[in-house]
Amino acid sequence: MQHQFQVQGMTCGHCERAVTQAVHQIDPQAQVRIARSSGAVEVVSDQPRGALAQAIADEGYQVAG
């Protein structure tokens, strides 16, 4: 299943890694694509959307959409 998120606060490569690692803690097999300039995060995972969004938010980023 493909999930699209709008994530605010990603400003550097470290931020991208933190978001990717947060998703991989929920689903190690997930595919994560990030467009830092627009804040778009695309996740391909069988995990529930809410769990993925919460994992990103737990890293300190605002998640919308």
C-alpha positions as CSV (number, residue, x, y, z in Angstrom):
1,M,0.0,0.0,0.0
2,Q,1.3,3.5,-0.9
3,H,1.0,6.3,1.7
4,Q,1.6,10.0,1.1
5,F,2.5,12.3,3.9
6,Q,3.3,16.0,4.1
7,V,6.1,16.4,6.7
8,Q,7.2,19.7,8.1
9,G,10.6,20.3,9.7
10,M,12.9,18.3,7.5
11,T,15.8,20.5,6.8
12,C,18.8,18.2,6.2
13,G,20.0,14.8,5.4
14,H,19.9,13.9,9.1
15,C,16.2,14.7,9.1
16,E,15.6,12.4,6.1
17,R,17.5,9.6,7.8
18,A,15.5,10.1,11.0
19,V,12.2,9.9,9.2
20,T,13.3,6.8,7.2
21,Q,14.6,5.1,10.3
22,A,11.3,5.8,12.1
23,V,9.4,4.2,9.3
24,H,11.7,1.2,9.2
25,Q,11.2,0.6,12.9
26,I,7.5,0.0,12.2
27,D,8.2,-1.9,8.9
28,P,11.8,-2.8,8.0
29,Q,10.7,-3.7,4.5
30,A,9.1,-0.4,3.8
31,Q,10.2,1.7,0.8
32,V,10.6,5.4,1.7
33,R,11.0,8.2,-0.8
34,I,11.5,11.8,0.5
35,A,11.5,15.1,-1.3
36,R,12.9,17.3,1.4
37,S,12.3,20.6,-0.5
38,S,8.6,20.0,-0.6
39,G,8.2,17.9,2.5
40,A,6.7,15.0,0.6
41,V,7.2,11.6,2.1
42,E,6.0,8.5,0.2
43,V,6.0,5.2,2.0
44,V,5.2,1.8,0.5
45,S,4.2,-0.4,3.4
46,D,1.5,-2.8,4.5
47,Q,1.5,-1.1,7.9
48,P,-1.5,1.1,8.9
49,R,-1.2,4.7,7.8
50,G,-1.7,6.0,11.4
51,A,1.1,3.9,12.8
52,L,3.5,5.2,10.1
53,A,2.4,8.8,10.7
54,Q,2.8,8.4,14.5
55,A,6.3,7.0,14.1
56,I,7.3,10.1,12.1
57,A,5.7,12.4,14.6
58,D,7.4,10.7,17.4
59,E,10.7,11.8,15.8
60,G,9.5,15.4,16.3
61,Y,8.2,16.2,12.8
62,Q,4.7,17.5,12.0
63,V,2.7,15.2,9.8
64,A,-0.2,16.3,7.7
65,G,-2.2,14.5,5.0
